[in-house]
Amino acid sequence: MLVLDVSASMNVRDVEPDRLRRTQTEVAEFLKRTSHARIGIILYTSQAHLLVPLTDDLDSLHYYLKLIGDIQLPVAGSRPAE
């Protein structure tokens, strides 16, 4: 499972173009190097939200990865332990 922070802090531009887009790029590169594995995606702010359950469908993973910046989660924040 890939667990990705999608809190507001991911919009900071201390890396190009910003943390969220950089993460999307890195995960996409990871997926290109992966074969025959089941991978899922969990997004979190202050709570975890399953985006993609475990799958070997890399096309679906790439599709949902592109949508991450547009998804509105019901709970904001960046403290997953609380």
C-alpha positions in Angstrom: 0.0 0.0 0.0 1.1 3.5 -0.8 0.2 6.0 1.9 0.2 9.6 0.6 -0.1 12.8 2.6 -2.6 15.1 0.8 -2.8 17.8 3.5 -2.5 21.5 2.7 1.2 21.3 3.5 1.7 19.3 0.3 1.0 22.5 -1.7 4.3 24.1 -0.4 6.7 24.8 -3.2 10.0 23.9 -1.5 10.4 21.3 -4.3 9.4 21.8 -7.9 6.6 22.2 -8.8 5.2 21.5 -5.3 5.2 18.6 -2.9 2.0 17.0 -4.1 3.0 17.1 -7.8 6.4 15.8 -7.0 5.0 12.9 -5.1 2.7 12.1 -8.0 5.7 12.1 -10.3 7.7 9.9 -8.0 4.9 7.4 -7.5 4.2 7.3 -11.3 7.9 6.4 -11.8 7.7 3.7 -9.1 4.6 2.2 -10.8 6.5 2.1 -14.2 9.2 0.0 -12.5 6.7 -2.3 -10.9 5.3 -5.4 -12.4 3.2 -8.2 -11.1 2.5 -6.5 -7.8 -0.7 -5.6 -6.1 -0.6 -2.0 -5.0 -3.2 0.2 -3.4 -3.3 3.9 -2.5 -4.4 5.4 0.9 -4.7 9.2 1.2 -4.5 10.9 4.5 -4.9 14.2 6.1 -5.8 13.8 9.8 -7.6 10.6 8.8 -6.9 7.8 6.3 -9.1 7.3 3.2 -8.8 4.3 0.9 -8.5 5.6 -2.7 -7.6 2.4 -4.5 -7.8 -1.1 -2.9 -5.0 -3.5 -3.7 -4.9 -4.1 -7.4 -2.5 -5.2 -10.1 -4.3 -2.9 -12.6 -1.6 -0.3 -13.2 -3.7 1.7 -15.6 -6.3 2.3 -12.8 -3.5 3.3 -10.4 -2.1 5.8 -12.8 -5.6 7.2 -13.4 -6.4 7.7 -9.7 -2.9 9.1 -9.1 -3.6 11.9 -11.6 -6.8 12.8 -9.7 -5.2 13.1 -6.2 -4.9 16.9 -6.4 -8.6 17.3 -7.1 -10.0 15.0 -4.5 -11.7 16.7 -1.6 -11.4 14.6 1.6 -14.1 15.1 4.3 -11.5 15.9 7.1 -8.7 18.4 6.7 -5.5 18.5 8.8 -2.1 16.9 8.9 -1.9 15.1 12.2 -2.7 11.5 11.4 -2.0 10.3 14.9 -4.9 12.2 16.5 
